């Protein structure tokens, strides 16, 4: 195999993210499969990731960054209920578009996971601003964020598992659910 001096950690993580989303699970992609996809030898990966755990951490950081960017873009220029609905829709779309990466964005980071912790703080600050536009502050905003997150994750997870097979518009169900939640927390 030819040498790939152009390769760096960012490109390795991006390619791994593509493979993970194609497979639908982070556990479905090995270092060997990733090396083959990059057309390098497996030992060459260790120049960019320390091990499989490091790769998965890199994928979690990558996924959290993508999710944050998608949510910010969706809510840009919006406030109140419109902002929450746009953000909720973007969250759901992210979960569908990234079935392998999405589960890595769900767990809270450990204190020593500095990159992930920084992204989690950015996301929290963004969500606090959105909740502030609904008139929610402090603990009330945090409770509302937790509830919204549970609703969005639950709906997206049930969809991914094939949990909604009735011939009834899922978009309308989602819109009603989020709208009812917004009205309930205000």
Secondary structure, 3 states (H helix, E strand, C coil): CCCCCCCCHHHHHHHHHHHHHHHCCHHHCCHHHHHHHHCCCHHHHCCCCCCHHHHHHHHHHHHHHHHHHHHHHHHCCCCHHHHHHHHHHHHHHHHHHCCCCHHHHCCCCCCCCHHHHHHHHHHHHHHHHHHHCCCCCHHHHHHHHHHHHHHHHHHHHHHHCCCCCCCCCHHHHHHHHHHHHHHHHC
